[in-house]
């Protein structure tokens, strides 16, 4: 099993097997998780120290507008972005050395096959969520004859550079935001629109955009007492984190209500959840792993102008999240070229049927990625969850759970194009 990231701990995911895997599957199989190379209990890649990482994640650079809109970065802002991201990459090199040259997902898939061999399984049975689906895709392409049952849930689409992936991911978050706002407007405790009355989704989104713009000029209160400003960057990260799961929506409504009253503490706590920051200020190495693996896996533009252009274009379809996520790919412009994996087809020719699952309003892995992956794999079968939140298995949809269990237990797979929800 792997929960995603890149940077998520498969060790911890297996430890949570009672929630992550159904009882019939647990009765049949041992549940095995491992921390991929560069992550957690393996040798973790280390980049910025915690103060520098606080500054990096909360950075707001000079823009043409007062609301820190990253689609309009000034020349001074461009210089600052370049400095920040070059320093990030140099810190990875200084603190982790040659480890940063060997973190591509193809190597993780090879590691996983070593574990399969040690455990004595003739074929691999695997659940990979989000980025974990990418590990499974690489495995199937490298070892198609060893595929027994691969569940690729919240699938990543191969063949994109990191900048393109980030821009498309922003569209997923924008879709999820609109779904949240639509639901919020029908809730009695919604801080958007007229109290207790349903309102317009566009107006609700505009209210949130206004809140973030105000936070750029007048940061929200931080009652944690750690000195960090709840500016546009950190408030936006908190909102983004909350869109991963529908179960968090009540907490988002409360956090937004606080923020409209000037208190950004709850949004900051949600942002800390996204980047695995502990209350004492220490971080897990999620951010270092996320950047390192993504930049190693996906060749990306090497000139800052491409990111500037992408940020401006992303603002048109994803005004709240697009520019920030586009600029978030900038470390890849400075990543060592010898560390970047060569693109491959990843069609897993010859593999037994592979189950690909997509959720229609998934925030982090847009539904079309699952469609495209299922179509790209020679034996891909698409299962759709019509719903909200990131990934599908064991999120409360009995139809999805039954389909996955039948596949894992008996390699009985649903018809391609089946829809649940």
Secondary structure as GFF3:
##gff-version 3
##sequence-region A 1 421
A	DSSP	alpha_helix	10	15	.	.	.	ID=ss1
A	DSSP	alpha_helix	17	20	.	.	.	ID=ss2
A	DSSP	alpha_helix	23	28	.	.	.	ID=ss3
A	DSSP	alpha_helix	50	57	.	.	.	ID=ss4
A	DSSP	alpha_helix	75	96	.	.	.	ID=ss5
A	DSSP	three_ten_helix	97	101	.	.	.	ID=ss6
A	DSSP	alpha_helix	105	119	.	.	.	ID=ss7
A	DSSP	beta_strand	124	129	.	.	.	ID=ss8
A	DSSP	alpha_helix	131	142	.	.	.	ID=ss9
A	DSSP	three_ten_helix	144	146	.	.	.	ID=ss10
A	DSSP	beta_strand	147	153	.	.	.	ID=ss11
A	DSSP	alpha_helix	162	184	.	.	.	ID=ss12
A	DSSP	alpha_helix	201	217	.	.	.	ID=ss13
A	DSSP	alpha_helix	232	242	.	.	.	ID=ss14
A	DSSP	three_ten_helix	246	248	.	.	.	ID=ss15
A	DSSP	alpha_helix	249	260	.	.	.	ID=ss16
A	DSSP	alpha_helix	265	274	.	.	.	ID=ss17
A	DSSP	alpha_helix	286	297	.	.	.	ID=ss18
A	DSSP	alpha_helix	304	317	.	.	.	ID=ss19
A	DSSP	alpha_helix	322	328	.	.	.	ID=ss20
A	DSSP	three_ten_helix	330	334	.	.	.	ID=ss21
A	DSSP	three_ten_helix	337	339	.	.	.	ID=ss22
A	DSSP	beta_strand	354	361	.	.	.	ID=ss23
A	DSSP	alpha_helix	367	376	.	.	.	ID=ss24
A	DSSP	beta_strand	380	388	.	.	.	ID=ss25
A	DSSP	alpha_helix	398	410	.	.	.	ID=ss26
A	DSSP	beta_strand	418	420	.	.	.	ID=ss27
###
